Amino acid sequence: MKRFLTVISLSGAGLLIACGPAPTPQQQAARQHEIACLGGTLGGALIGGAIGNQFGGGSGKDILTAAGAVAGGYGGQRYSC
């Protein structure tokens, strides 16, 4: 649980830093695109991991959770970028 909270805190801090003002409109648009890509990738990984966690048992459940997270992250990245 401690590791999960650390990851969430660092992710949130990274997003807040990325949302700062950019010197030019082009740089601001590039940042917004990067944030959208990151959000889609993380969202897809979370949803894919949650779906993968519903299947299997024992170590198979862990494998399916990881596979779901990877597949969801890939799909979210493809969709959002």
Backbone torsions as a table, in degrees:
resi	resn	phi	psi	omega
1	MET	NA	-37.4	-179.8
2	LYS	-64.6	-39.7	179.5
3	ARG	-65.6	-41.5	179.4
4	PHE	-60.1	-45.9	179.7
5	LEU	-64.9	-35.4	177.5
6	THR	-65.1	-44.6	179.5
7	VAL	-63.1	-44.7	179.4
8	ILE	-62.8	-42.3	-179.9
9	SER	-64.0	-44.6	179.7
10	LEU	-67.3	-37.1	177.4
11	SER	-64.4	-44.1	178.3
12	GLY	-62.9	-41.2	178.5
13	ALA	-64.1	-40.6	178.1
14	GLY	-63.0	-40.0	178.0
15	LEU	-67.3	-38.7	178.9
16	LEU	-65.8	-38.7	177.9
17	ILE	-65.4	-40.8	-178.8
18	ALA	-68.1	-21.1	-177.9
19	CYS	-84.5	-0.9	-179.7
20	GLY	-64.7	162.1	-178.0
21	PRO	-66.5	142.8	177.4
22	ALA	-103.6	152.9	-178.1
23	PRO	-63.2	-33.5	-177.7
24	THR	-126.5	157.6	177.2
25	PRO	-61.6	-33.2	178.8
26	GLN	-66.0	-40.7	178.6
27	GLN	-68.4	-36.1	177.4
28	GLN	-65.0	-41.5	178.4
29	ALA	-64.5	-38.6	178.5
30	ALA	-65.5	-39.9	177.8
31	ARG	-64.2	-43.2	179.8
32	GLN	-62.6	-37.3	176.8
33	HIS	-65.4	-42.7	178.1
34	GLU	-62.7	-40.0	178.8
35	ILE	-65.6	-40.3	178.0
36	ALA	-63.9	-41.3	178.3
37	CYS	-63.9	-44.4	179.9
38	LEU	-63.8	-44.1	179.3
39	GLY	-62.4	-42.4	178.3
40	GLY	-65.0	-40.7	179.8
41	THR	-66.3	-47.7	-179.9
42	LEU	-66.7	-40.7	178.2
43	GLY	-63.1	-43.9	177.9
44	GLY	-63.4	-40.0	179.2
45	ALA	-65.6	-41.1	178.6
46	LEU	-64.7	-45.7	-179.8
47	ILE	-67.0	-43.5	178.8
48	GLY	-62.9	-40.3	177.7
49	GLY	-65.2	-39.3	178.9
50	ALA	-66.0	-40.3	178.3
51	ILE	-68.7	-44.8	179.1
52	GLY	-62.0	-29.9	-179.3
53	ASN	-69.8	-17.0	-178.6
54	GLN	-77.6	-11.7	-174.8
55	PHE	-115.1	158.8	175.4
56	GLY	76.7	-176.8	179.3
57	GLY	-153.9	153.8	179.8
58	GLY	64.1	-133.4	-179.9
59	SER	-72.1	-23.2	176.0
60	GLY	-63.3	-34.8	178.0
61	LYS	-64.8	-41.9	178.3
62	ASP	-63.3	-42.3	-179.8
63	ILE	-64.2	-44.7	-180.0
64	LEU	-67.9	-33.8	176.0
65	THR	-64.0	-46.5	179.1
66	ALA	-64.5	-43.0	179.0
67	ALA	-63.8	-40.5	177.4
68	GLY	-64.1	-39.1	178.9
69	ALA	-65.7	-41.7	179.2
70	VAL	-66.0	-47.6	-179.5
71	ALA	-64.2	-41.7	178.5
72	GLY	-65.9	-40.4	176.9
73	GLY	-62.9	-41.1	178.1
74	TYR	-65.0	-45.9	179.4
75	GLY	-64.8	-41.3	178.1
76	GLY	-64.2	-37.0	179.0
77	GLN	-68.9	-42.2	179.8
78	ARG	-65.0	-37.7	-177.5
79	TYR	-75.2	-39.6	-172.9
80	SER	-88.3	-18.4	-176.7
81	CYS	-101.8	NA	NA
